Amino acid sequence: MSTAPEAVSARRGRVRAFLRLVMIEHSVFALPFAYISSLTAMFLADGFVHWDVLLLVTVAMVGLRTFAMAANRIIDREIDARNPRTAGRELVTGAVSVRTAWTGAAVALAVFLAACALLNPLCLALAPVAVVPMVVYPYGKRFTHYPHAILGLAQAIGPIGAWLAVTGSWSWDAVILGLAVGVWIGGFDLIFACQDVAADRAEGVRSVPARFGIAAALYGARGAHAVTLGLLVWFGLVTGAGAFFWAGLAVVAAAFVYEHGIVRPGDLSRLNRAFFTVNGFVGISLFLFALLDLISRGLTV
C-alpha cells in the first residue's frame, strides 16, 4: 500500500503529465489577444482596468483551451500513435491514462463554465457555442481538407468572448479582432501541418498540405497572414488606436515576413522556430504595444 507522501507524489506526477499533454504554456498564443480585447473594451467603456473581470477572462480562456487540448489528444490518440512525430505523446506512451485525460478535461470545462457564470449571463448562455468547435476540430481532419479553418473559428471566439465578458453585449469591433486571430492561427496551423504530410497521406488524415502539397499550404499561410494584418488595421481604425498600436502592428508585419522567410517548401528545418517562437512573439509584442497605446490614451490601470 502506498504511503501518504507517495500518493501525493503520484498525484503531482499525474498533474504534471497532464499539463505536458495539454501544452499549458501554449496559452501564450491566445491570451494576449483576449487581453487586447478586454482592455480595449474597458477603455472604451469607462477608462478603467477591472482586474476582477480580467482575472475571470484569464481563467475562462485557460480553462477552455485546456479542455480543447485534452479533448483533441483523446480523440486523436490512435492517429498520434501511428505518426512518428506524435508517437511520444503522453496518451500514446501511457504517461497519462485516458481516464486521467477525461478527468482533466471535465475539470477544465467546469472551470470555464464557472468563470462564464461569474462574468455575466450572456457569457454563460453563449459558453456552449465556444465549446462546440473545440470538440469538432479534431474530427475535422477526418472529413475535410480544411480542418485549419475549424481551428481558426474556434480561436476567433476568444477575443469576442473577452469583449462580451467586459460589456455583456455584442460588439462588431470584437468580431474584427476575433477574425484576425482566427485567420492568424489558421495560417500558422497550415505551416505546422506541413511536417506531417507523409504520415497524413499514409493514414488518410486530411489537411491542406496533404491534399495540395507543402508549397500550396505555405502560400495559403502567407495569404492568411496578409489578411490578418488587414483585419488588425481595420480593428485599429474602428477603435481609434494610437501611435503605439501602429508601431506594434509594424513589428508584427516584420515578424510575419521573417516567419515566411525561414520556412520553404524544400526546407522545413526551422518550422518549429516559425511556429512556436515567432507566433509567440507576435501575440506578446502586439499585446504590449496595444497596452502602451491604451495607457497613453488614458486607460487607468
N, C-alpha and C positions, 0 to 999 in steps of 0.2 A: 504493500500500500504506500502511496506517495505521501511524504511529509508535507506539511503546510507550505514551507518555503519552496519545495519542489513543485507543488501545484501552482503557486504564484508565478514561479519562473516559467512554467509551461504555458500558462495563460499569456504572459507577456510575450513569449516567443510566438504564439499564435497571432497575437495582435500585430507584432512587427512583421510577420509574414504576410498578414492580410494587407497591411499598409504598403508593403512592396508590391503585392498583387495589384492594387488599385493605383499604384504610382501616385501617391498623395501629393508629391512635390510638383506634379504637373498642373496643379490648380493655378499655378502662376500664369498659365495661358489664358484662363477665363476671368479670374478675379480682377485684374486691372481694369478691364472694360466694364465690369459691373460697378466698380468704384467710380469710374468716369461718369457713368450714367447716374448713379445715386447722387454724387456730389454736384453734378450739373443741375439735377432736379432740385436739390436743396438750395443751390444758389439762386435759381430762378424763382423758387417758392418764397423764401424769406431771408436768404443770405447767410444762414447758419448751418453748421455741420451738426447733425443729430446723431450722436455717437451710438445711442442705443439702436437706432434703425440700421446704422452701418454695421454694427456687430451682428444683428439678425440677418442682414443680407449676406454677410460672410458665412455664417452658419448654414444658411439655406443653400448657398452656392456650393460649399464644400460637401454638404450632405447629399445634394442631388448628384454632383459629379462622382462622389464615392459610390453611390448606388448604381449609377450608369456604368462605371468601370467594372464593378463587381458583376453586374448582370452580363456585361459584354464578355468578360472572362469565362463565366459559367457557360453561357450559350456557345461560345467558340472553342471550348476546351478540346473537343475532338479534332477540329481543324488545326488548332495550335499544336497538337501532338504530332501532326503529320508535316509540319513546317519546321525545317531545321532552325530557323531564326527564333521561333517561339516555343520550341520543344522544352526549353528550360523554365518556362513559366510555372509558377507555384502550384496551380491546379493540375498541371500535367505531371510534375515531379512528385506530387503528393505532399509538398511542404504546407499546402493549405488544402483541407478537405472541402468537398462540395458543400457539406453541411455548414462548415465554418463560413464559407463564402456567402451562402444564402443568409446566414445569421447576420453577418456584417452588412449585407445589402439591406436587410429588413431594418436593422438599427439605423442605417444611414437614411433610408426612406422616412422612417418615423421622425428623425431629427429634422429633415427637410420640411415635412408637413407641420411639425410643431412650430418651426420658425415662421412658416407662412401664416399659421393661425395667429401667432403673436404680432405679426405685421399689420394685416388688415383683412377684412372679409373677402375683398376681391382677389388678393394673393392666394388665399386658401381655396377659393372657388375655381381659380384657374390652375391650381397646382397639378391636377391630372393632365392638363394639356402639356405641361412641361415634362411630365414623366413618360408619356406615350412614345415620343420619338427616341428617347433614351433606350427603350426596350426594342423598338423596331429596327434601330440602326444595325445591331449585329446580325439580324436576319437579312438585312438589305443585300449583303453580298451573295445571298443565295437566290435572289430573284431579279436583281437589276445590276447593270454595269455601272450604275451611278450611286453607290452607297455613300460616296463623299458628299453628295447633295443632302442626304438624310442627316449626316453628321453636322453639316453646316446649319440645317434647320434647327437641330437640337441645340446647337451652341448659340444661335441667334436669340434664343429665348432668354438667355442670361441678362443682357442689358435691358431688355424690355421689362422683365420681371423686377429688376433692380429699380427702375423708374417707378413702376407700379407700387413698389414697397414704400417709396417716399411719398407719393402723391395720392395713391389709392384710386387713380384714374388713368385712362388710356392716353398715350402720347405718341403721335406720329414721329416726333423727334427721336424718341427712343427706338422706334421701328427702324429708322435710318441707321442708327448706331448698331442695332441688332443685326441688320442685314450686312453691314460692314464686317462685323465679327464673324457671321456665318460664312460669308464668301471667303474671308481670310483663312479661316480654319479649314473649310472645304478645299481651298487651294493648296495649303501645305499638306493636307491629307493625300492629295494627288501625288505630291512629291514622295511622301513616306511610303505609299503603296508601291512605288517603283521597285523597291528592293525585294518584293515578294512575287514578281512576275512569273518566274519559273515554277514556284510552288503553287501559285494560284491557278495557273494553266493546267498543271498536272492534277490538281484536286477539283477542278471545276469551280473554283471560287471566282466570283465576278468582281471586276473593277475596271476603271478606265485604262490603266496601264496593261492589264491582262488582255483586254479586248482590242485596244487600239495601238498599243505599244508605248514604250517609255517616252519617246520624243513627243508624241501627241499629248501625253499626260503632263509633261513639263511645259509645253506650250499652253496647255489649259491652265496650269498653275500661274503662269505669268499673266494670262488674261484675267484670272480671278483676282490676283493681287493688284492689277491695274484698276479693276472695278472697285476693290476695297478702298484704294486711295481716293477714287472719285466719290464714294459714299462718305468717307471721312471728311472730305472737303465740304460736301453738302451738309453734313452734321455741324461742322464748324460755322458755316454760314447761317443756318437757321437758329443756332443758339448764340450767335453773336460772339464767337470766340475771338480772343485777342492774340497778340504777337507770340506769346509763349506757345500757344496751341499750334500755331502755324509753323513755328520753329520745330516743334516736336514732330509734326507731320513731315517736314523735310528730312528729319533724321530717319523716320520710318521708311520714307521713299528710298533713301540711301541704303538702308538695311535690306530692303527688297531687292534692289539692284545687286547688292553683294550676294544675297542668298541665291539668286538665279544665275549668278556668275560662277559659283563654285560647284553647281550640280549640272552635269551634262549627260546626254543620253549614253555616251561611251565611258563616262567616269562618274560613278556614284560613291566614290570613296569618302567624300566629305558630306554625304547625305545627313548623317546624324548631327553634324555641326549646323547644317542648314535648318534641320527640323527642330532640334532642341535649343541650341544656343541662340540662333538668330531670332526665332519666333518668341522665345522667352524674352529676349532683349526688346523686341517690338512692343510687346504688351507693357512691360515695366517702364520703358522710356516714354511711351506716349502718355501713360498714366502720370508720370512725374511732371512732364511738361504741361499736361492738362490741369494738374493740381496747382502748379505755379501760376498758370493763367487764371484760374478761378480765384486764387488768393489775391493776385494783383488786381483783379476786377472787384474785389470787395468781399469775397467769401470769408466768413469769420469761423475760425477753427477753435 
